[in-house]
């Protein structure tokens, strides 16, 4: 066999490999399109906003079915059925394509970022990534829920001023802490937007909706951070109802 024949056989070999790769990718793509959608149970302004925002950032709306559930719905049968998904009947919950369920907003966001391999930081920033996802879903959620219940859901004459003052001080502690973390960078994990910004950014948005944003006013670094978040098209779509 001469050099010419070897070149021909070599060319056929390369072509075979290329065709095999193309076929495999096409087959994987077809399997992916047939994959059952995930389901996000959401309700307006609840913590499901974090998940909605991240879904929009990732551009995976076609992979997720949205089902609106009002935890205060008078239809007890509907809520009883939902408790089969979420034992506490609260929002959000995400049912995966294999019918398993995640019931914490932070966990849903971490899962989706890992699943799609995007909006996840490098190892050097993973400590901030995990820290602020968990911090937002535990410490900050509790602070803001207490303030929301007092300022929004309770008559002025019935408000617990001691509880309000306590939680305002806690938020101020967060503000000072987060100011130090953010100083000199754009986002939680440096200058790269990640899923952690969707999780904690929801808390910043929530704080901005109460008492004309009084909680944020003394923290210019947080206000600048919030401005950057609001400039993102996915934020605008999520928080102006276009997502639904």
LUMKEMI-554215 format. One record per residue (C-alpha): x, y, z. Coordinates in steps of 0.5 Angstrom, whole numbers, plus 500, padded with zeros to 3 digits. Layout:
N
XYZ ...
END
This chain:
244
500500500 503507498 503513501 497516497 493510499 495511507 492518506 486516503 485511509 487516514 482521511 476516511 478514519 478522521 471522517 468516521 470519527 467526526 461523523 460519530 461525534 456529530 451523531 452522538 451529539 445529535 442523539 444527545 440533543 434529541 434525548 434532551 429535547 424529549 426530557 420531561 420538564 422540571 416544575 417550579 411552584 411559585 407565587 408572586 413576590 415569594 422566595 420563588 423570585 430567586 429561582 425565577 430570576 436565575 432561570 431567566 439568567 440561565 435562559 432555561 425557561 423552556 426547561 421549566 414549567 411554572 405552577 402558581 400556588 398561593 399558600 393562603 388559598 382558601 381552596 384547602 383541597 388544592 393546598 392539600 394536594 400541594 403538600 404532597 409536593 412540599 410538606 409545609 405547603 410553602 413556596 417555592 418547590 421544584 420537582 425535577 424530571 425524575 419526580 424528586 423535589 427540592 423545597 428550599 429556594 437556595 438549594 434550587 438555585 445551587 442545583 440549577 447552576 450546577 446542572 447547567 454549569 453556568 453562573 458558578 464561581 471558580 474554586 477561589 470564590 466558592 467560600 463566598 458563594 456558599 456562604 452568602 447563599 446560606 446566609 441569605 436564606 437563613 439570617 437575612 430571610 428571617 430578619 426581613 420576614 420579621 420586619 415585613 410582618 410588622 411594617 406591612 402586615 400589622 396595624 401601626 398601633 399593634 406593631 412590636 417596636 422592640 422586635 422592629 428595632 432588634 431586626 433593624 439592628 440585625 440588618 444594619 450589622 449585615 449592611 456593614 458586613 456586606 459592605 466590607 465584602 463588596 468593597 472593590 468588586 462588582 458582585 459577591 464572587 468578584 466581578 463575575 455575576 453568579 447564582 449567589 447574586 440571585 439569592 442574596 439580590 432577592 433580599 436586597 430587592 425585598 429590603 428596597 420595597 419596605 418603607 421606601 428602602 430605609 434599610 438600604 439608605 445608609 449603605 451606599 455600597 449596597 445601593 450601588 450593588 442593587 443598581 447593578 442588579 437592576 440593570 440586568 435584563 433578567 432582573 428586569 424581566 423577573 421583577 416586572 412580571 414579564 417572566 410569567 
END
